[in-house]
Every structure is written in structure tokens, then in C-alpha cells.
């Protein structure tokens, strides 16, 4: 896996240097830490694709660090254990390590283990970040507060209009049928019929649109219902 970023945590400077050179030649980005405290500082500012972590270190040992990291990170961890100690291997796996390798080892075996782990890691799904404010021409709607503003002035919304804006704001650009709106209003504690929804939409447009008869932001979608279309 080209350009994956590896963090090597080992108190042995010679091993850190050898592994760093080998992995860089194998097209990895590599950072190294001499102990758990150093590793924590690097992890605060950088993201890694895999952590290669020695078990036997002065101060905080690798298994303790592994257990703590696993509480907040999903980054794969490969433990380096001394002489293939069964206890270390079991403790490491229980602490959340993905694999282990006993010292001494061939660098090529480490490379194979790293690549095998990285192949198992699913590709990260793109995260959709919902906006906190929807811009609607001269108006803006604060989703978290449930408030509509026109410039410096708050637009007063009735309880039903406020419910409608909350329903539309979590699905901008998605047409919602009258029946869906009736059901959602019911869940929000309001009462409405399909015909009444049309009346509420008309009232909301008067507060939102420059020309309510030709709505730009609260649109009618033929055969589908109504849709909020922010800028």
C-alpha cells in the first residue's frame, strides 16, 4: 500500500533506524517514537495508517499503550513481542492489537504483515458534514437553534412553521410528499391534514420568499410534493 503512514514505536534506536529505512524503501511514509509519551505527542498532531508498537519499553509498556489507544483510535496496531512470549501475544490481542510479530524477525516478514493488515482495513467512507446554517437568499436558517433570520432580524415562525422548517432542513434538496409532511408533523406533536399542509406552506413562503407566487427556496415538485432548495 503505497504512501501509507507508519508509526514505529520502539525504545531501541538501532531497530527504529533499520525499520524506518526499510519501510521508506518500500514506499511507506514513516515516523518513529522512542517511547509511549513520544508516540502520544505524535498521535496528537498526525494521523497514521498503522502503528508498529514494541511491547517491552521503559516506562509505559506497549500493551498498556495499545489498550489506551484502542479506546479512542481505530488505527491498526501491530505488536512486536520478545521471543514470541505467549503471554505477551495473548495480552496484546486482548488489548486490541490486530497482529503481533516475535523478535527477532526479518524486515520482509514485517512488511508482509503490515500489507496484510492494511488490506483488511476497509476504505474510509466519505463523511457527509451537515451544514449548521442553510442560506435561503435574504434569509438564513439555523438548524441547531431552529431559528430563521433575515439580516439582523429574527423571522417569527408559528409552531407548525417551525416544525416544517425542521423537517425540510434535515433533507435539503429532497422532495417530501404531503403525506410525509403530515406524518412528520404528527410525530412532532402537531396536527395537520394534507390540505392544511398546503396552507402552512403558503404562509411559510410569505416569510421566506422574495416572490411567494414564484418560490425559489420552498419549491413545489410536480407529482412529488415540496422541497427546500437552499443556496
MOUR-V640450 format. One record per helix or strand. SS is the DSSP state (@ for helix, = for strand). FROM is the first residue (numbers start at 1). TO is the last residue. If there is no record, write none. Layout:
ss->SS from->FROM to->TO
ss->SS from->FROM to->TO
This chain:
ss->= from->5 to->9
ss->@ from->13 to->25
ss->= from->29 to->33
ss->@ from->36 to->45
ss->= from->50 to->54
ss->@ from->62 to->70
ss->= from->76 to->82
ss->@ from->86 to->94
ss->= from->99 to->103
ss->@ from->107 to->120
ss->= from->133 to->136
ss->= from->139 to->142
ss->= from->147 to->150
ss->= from->153 to->155
ss->@ from->159 to->169
ss->= from->176 to->176
ss->@ from->178 to->187
ss->@ from->194 to->208
ss->@ from->212 to->214
ss->= from->218 to->221
ss->= from->225 to->228
